[in-house]
């Protein structure tokens, strides 16, 4: 699965109405840099999210 195959957003994401909060990211996500949406910019690491 490539990073183009899924899109994850914070629950408060203003860009998408149906933000998908998650505590279990796909294996492809190893850092917040892997999450494309700007809604993740407020996090420095995945540890802050989980």
C-alpha positions in Angstrom: 0.0 0.0 0.0 1.4 3.4 -0.9 0.8 6.6 1.0 -1.6 7.6 -1.7 -3.9 4.7 -0.8 -5.1 6.2 2.4 -5.7 9.6 4.1 -5.8 10.2 7.8 -7.0 13.3 9.5 -7.4 14.6 13.0 -10.9 14.7 14.4 -10.8 18.5 14.3 -9.5 18.7 10.7 -10.9 21.8 9.0 -10.0 20.6 5.5 -12.2 17.5 5.7 -15.5 17.2 7.5 -15.1 13.6 8.3 -11.8 13.6 10.2 -10.7 10.1 11.1 -9.1 10.0 14.5 -6.9 7.0 15.0 -4.8 5.4 17.6 -3.5 2.6 15.3 -1.9 3.9 12.2 -1.1 1.7 9.2 2.4 0.2 9.1 3.3 2.7 6.4 3.0 5.5 8.9 6.2 5.7 10.9 6.3 9.5 11.6 4.1 12.5 11.3 5.8 13.4 8.1 4.0 10.4 6.6 0.7 12.1 7.2 0.1 14.4 4.3 -2.7 16.7 5.6 -1.8 20.0 7.3 -4.1 19.1 10.2 -1.1 17.0 11.6 1.3 20.0 11.5 0.6 20.7 15.2 2.2 17.4 16.2 5.9 16.9 16.5 5.8 13.1 16.7 3.4 10.2 16.6 3.9 9.7 20.3 1.8 12.9 20.8 -1.0 11.5 18.8 -1.2 8.0 20.2 
